[in-house]
Amino acid sequence: MSWVLQSFQITGVHLVQIVQEHRTDKTDIKKH
């Protein structure tokens, strides 16, 4: 069960990073 939670947390972190990157890209475009 522990490895399932770990893998779930890892995927969650990746999703958060992807969302943050998309947000930063949008803000950068607005700034320029």
PyMOL Python script that loads the backbone (N, CA, C, O; Angstrom):
from pymol import cmd

cmd.read_pdbstr("""\
ATOM      1  N   MET A   1       0.847  -1.214   0.000  1.00  0.00           N
ATOM      2  CA  MET A   1       0.000   0.000   0.000  1.00  0.00           C
ATOM      3  C   MET A   1       0.872   1.251   0.000  1.00  0.00           C
ATOM      4  O   MET A   1       0.529   2.265  -0.608  1.00  0.00           O
ATOM      5  N   SER A   2       2.005   1.161   0.692  1.00  0.00           N
ATOM      6  CA  SER A   2       2.851   2.363   0.803  1.00  0.00           C
ATOM      7  C   SER A   2       3.363   2.802  -0.577  1.00  0.00           C
ATOM      8  O   SER A   2       3.384   3.992  -0.892  1.00  0.00           O
ATOM      9  N   TRP A   3       3.778   1.810  -1.401  1.00  0.00           N
ATOM     10  CA  TRP A   3       4.314   2.185  -2.714  1.00  0.00           C
ATOM     11  C   TRP A   3       3.223   2.824  -3.581  1.00  0.00           C
ATOM     12  O   TRP A   3       3.511   3.671  -4.427  1.00  0.00           O
ATOM     13  N   VAL A   4       1.976   2.413  -3.366  1.00  0.00           N
ATOM     14  CA  VAL A   4       0.873   3.008  -4.136  1.00  0.00           C
ATOM     15  C   VAL A   4       0.729   4.481  -3.761  1.00  0.00           C
ATOM     16  O   VAL A   4       0.568   5.343  -4.624  1.00  0.00           O
ATOM     17  N   LEU A   5       0.790   4.752  -2.457  1.00  0.00           N
ATOM     18  CA  LEU A   5       0.655   6.143  -2.007  1.00  0.00           C
ATOM     19  C   LEU A   5       1.824   6.967  -2.526  1.00  0.00           C
ATOM     20  O   LEU A   5       1.640   8.103  -2.965  1.00  0.00           O
ATOM     21  N   GLN A   6       3.027   6.401  -2.479  1.00  0.00           N
ATOM     22  CA  GLN A   6       4.213   7.130  -2.948  1.00  0.00           C
ATOM     23  C   GLN A   6       4.068   7.469  -4.427  1.00  0.00           C
ATOM     24  O   GLN A   6       4.304   8.607  -4.832  1.00  0.00           O
ATOM     25  N   SER A   7       3.677   6.480  -5.237  1.00  0.00           N
ATOM     26  CA  SER A   7       3.514   6.721  -6.674  1.00  0.00           C
ATOM     27  C   SER A   7       2.424   7.766  -6.910  1.00  0.00           C
ATOM     28  O   SER A   7       2.540   8.604  -7.804  1.00  0.00           O
ATOM     29  N   PHE A   8       1.362   7.709  -6.100  1.00  0.00           N
ATOM     30  CA  PHE A   8       0.271   8.676  -6.246  1.00  0.00           C
ATOM     31  C   PHE A   8       0.777  10.080  -5.936  1.00  0.00           C
ATOM     32  O   PHE A   8       0.453  11.034  -6.642  1.00  0.00           O
ATOM     33  N   GLN A   9       1.581  10.201  -4.865  1.00  0.00           N
ATOM     34  CA  GLN A   9       2.126  11.514  -4.492  1.00  0.00           C
ATOM     35  C   GLN A   9       3.037  12.032  -5.597  1.00  0.00           C
ATOM     36  O   GLN A   9       3.002  13.216  -5.934  1.00  0.00           O
ATOM     37  N   ILE A  10       3.856  11.141  -6.162  1.00  0.00           N
ATOM     38  CA  ILE A  10       4.783  11.549  -7.232  1.00  0.00           C
ATOM     39  C   ILE A  10       3.995  12.082  -8.432  1.00  0.00           C
ATOM     40  O   ILE A  10       4.322  13.139  -8.972  1.00  0.00           O
ATOM     41  N   THR A  11       2.959  11.351  -8.845  1.00  0.00           N
ATOM     42  CA  THR A  11       2.157  11.798  -9.991  1.00  0.00           C
ATOM     43  C   THR A  11       1.486  13.131  -9.665  1.00  0.00           C
ATOM     44  O   THR A  11       1.377  14.003 -10.526  1.00  0.00           O
ATOM     45  N   GLY A  12       1.039  13.284  -8.421  1.00  0.00           N
ATOM     46  CA  GLY A  12       0.395  14.537  -8.008  1.00  0.00           C
ATOM     47  C   GLY A  12       1.369  15.694  -8.123  1.00  0.00           C
ATOM     48  O   GLY A  12       1.013  16.774  -8.593  1.00  0.00           O
ATOM     49  N   VAL A  13       2.601  15.463  -7.691  1.00  0.00           N
ATOM     50  CA  VAL A  13       3.618  16.526  -7.760  1.00  0.00           C
ATOM     51  C   VAL A  13       3.865  16.905  -9.215  1.00  0.00           C
ATOM     52  O   VAL A  13       3.965  18.088  -9.543  1.00  0.00           O
ATOM     53  N   HIS A  14       3.963  15.896 -10.095  1.00  0.00           N
ATOM     54  CA  HIS A  14       4.195  16.168 -11.515  1.00  0.00           C
ATOM     55  C   HIS A  14       3.040  16.991 -12.085  1.00  0.00           C
ATOM     56  O   HIS A  14       3.262  17.935 -12.843  1.00  0.00           O
ATOM     57  N   LEU A  15       1.808  16.632 -11.719  1.00  0.00           N
ATOM     58  CA  LEU A  15       0.645  17.369 -12.220  1.00  0.00           C
ATOM     59  C   LEU A  15       0.710  18.814 -11.750  1.00  0.00           C
ATOM     60  O   LEU A  15       0.453  19.737 -12.523  1.00  0.00           O
ATOM     61  N   VAL A  16       1.056  19.010 -10.473  1.00  0.00           N
ATOM     62  CA  VAL A  16       1.142  20.376  -9.925  1.00  0.00           C
ATOM     63  C   VAL A  16       2.198  21.170 -10.680  1.00  0.00           C
ATOM     64  O   VAL A  16       1.972  22.329 -11.030  1.00  0.00           O
ATOM     65  N   GLN A  17       3.356  20.551 -10.936  1.00  0.00           N
ATOM     66  CA  GLN A  17       4.435  21.242 -11.649  1.00  0.00           C
ATOM     67  C   GLN A  17       3.968  21.633 -13.050  1.00  0.00           C
ATOM     68  O   GLN A  17       4.232  22.746 -13.503  1.00  0.00           O
ATOM     69  N   ILE A  18       3.282  20.731 -13.729  1.00  0.00           N
ATOM     70  CA  ILE A  18       2.797  21.013 -15.090  1.00  0.00           C
ATOM     71  C   ILE A  18       1.822  22.191 -15.060  1.00  0.00           C
ATOM     72  O   ILE A  18       1.909  23.096 -15.890  1.00  0.00           O
ATOM     73  N   VAL A  19       0.888  22.174 -14.093  1.00  0.00           N
ATOM     74  CA  VAL A  19      -0.095  23.261 -13.984  1.00  0.00           C
ATOM     75  C   VAL A  19       0.622  24.574 -13.702  1.00  0.00           C
ATOM     76  O   VAL A  19       0.302  25.598 -14.306  1.00  0.00           O
ATOM     77  N   GLN A  20       1.594  24.553 -12.784  1.00  0.00           N
ATOM     78  CA  GLN A  20       2.330  25.777 -12.450  1.00  0.00           C
ATOM     79  C   GLN A  20       3.054  26.295 -13.685  1.00  0.00           C
ATOM     80  O   GLN A  20       3.060  27.499 -13.941  1.00  0.00           O
ATOM     81  N   GLU A  21       3.666  25.394 -14.453  1.00  0.00           N
ATOM     82  CA  GLU A  21       4.392  25.812 -15.654  1.00  0.00           C
ATOM     83  C   GLU A  21       3.433  26.476 -16.634  1.00  0.00           C
ATOM     84  O   GLU A  21       3.764  27.511 -17.212  1.00  0.00           O
ATOM     85  N   HIS A  22       2.247  25.896 -16.828  1.00  0.00           N
ATOM     86  CA  HIS A  22       1.269  26.481 -17.747  1.00  0.00           C
ATOM     87  C   HIS A  22       0.861  27.864 -17.255  1.00  0.00           C
ATOM     88  O   HIS A  22       0.737  28.794 -18.052  1.00  0.00           O
ATOM     89  N   ARG A  23       0.651  28.006 -15.941  1.00  0.00           N
ATOM     90  CA  ARG A  23       0.255  29.306 -15.384  1.00  0.00           C
ATOM     91  C   ARG A  23       1.351  30.332 -15.619  1.00  0.00           C
ATOM     92  O   ARG A  23       1.073  31.460 -16.025  1.00  0.00           O
ATOM     93  N   THR A  24       2.616  29.938 -15.361  1.00  0.00           N
ATOM     94  CA  THR A  24       3.732  30.870 -15.541  1.00  0.00           C
ATOM     95  C   THR A  24       3.826  31.274 -17.014  1.00  0.00           C
ATOM     96  O   THR A  24       4.097  32.434 -17.323  1.00  0.00           O
ATOM     97  N   ASP A  25       3.604  30.318 -17.923  1.00  0.00           N
ATOM     98  CA  ASP A  25       3.661  30.628 -19.351  1.00  0.00           C
ATOM     99  C   ASP A  25       2.605  31.679 -19.691  1.00  0.00           C
ATOM    100  O   ASP A  25       2.888  32.630 -20.420  1.00  0.00           O
ATOM    101  N   LYS A  26       1.394  31.512 -19.168  1.00  0.00           N
ATOM    102  CA  LYS A  26       0.320  32.472 -19.453  1.00  0.00           C
ATOM    103  C   LYS A  26       0.685  33.847 -18.897  1.00  0.00           C
ATOM    104  O   LYS A  26       0.499  34.859 -19.573  1.00  0.00           O
ATOM    105  N   THR A  27       1.205  33.887 -17.668  1.00  0.00           N
ATOM    106  CA  THR A  27       1.558  35.172 -17.060  1.00  0.00           C
ATOM    107  C   THR A  27       2.676  35.822 -17.861  1.00  0.00           C
ATOM    108  O   THR A  27       2.660  37.036 -18.066  1.00  0.00           O
ATOM    109  N   ASP A  28       3.655  35.027 -18.322  1.00  0.00           N
ATOM    110  CA  ASP A  28       4.760  35.582 -19.102  1.00  0.00           C
ATOM    111  C   ASP A  28       4.215  36.213 -20.387  1.00  0.00           C
ATOM    112  O   ASP A  28       4.636  37.304 -20.771  1.00  0.00           O
ATOM    113  N   ILE A  29       3.288  35.533 -21.043  1.00  0.00           N
ATOM    114  CA  ILE A  29       2.712  36.054 -22.289  1.00  0.00           C
ATOM    115  C   ILE A  29       1.990  37.377 -21.996  1.00  0.00           C
ATOM    116  O   ILE A  29       2.109  38.334 -22.760  1.00  0.00           O
ATOM    117  N   LYS A  30       1.239  37.424 -20.884  1.00  0.00           N
ATOM    118  CA  LYS A  30       0.512  38.647 -20.537  1.00  0.00           C
ATOM    119  C   LYS A  30       1.497  39.779 -20.257  1.00  0.00           C
ATOM    120  O   LYS A  30       1.275  40.915 -20.675  1.00  0.00           O
ATOM    121  N   LYS A  31       2.592  39.467 -19.545  1.00  0.00           N
ATOM    122  CA  LYS A  31       3.588  40.501 -19.228  1.00  0.00           C
ATOM    123  C   LYS A  31       4.166  41.069 -20.514  1.00  0.00           C
ATOM    124  O   LYS A  31       4.285  42.286 -20.657  1.00  0.00           O
ATOM    125  N   HIS A  32       4.529  40.195 -21.455  1.00  0.00           N
ATOM    126  CA  HIS A  32       5.115  40.659 -22.715  1.00  0.00           C
ATOM    127  C   HIS A  32       4.016  41.268 -23.583  1.00  0.00           C
ATOM    128  O   HIS A  32       4.288  41.724 -24.694  1.00  0.00           O
TER     129      HIS A  32
END
""", "prot")
cmd.dss("prot")
cmd.show_as("cartoon", "prot")
cmd.util.cbc("prot")
cmd.orient("prot")
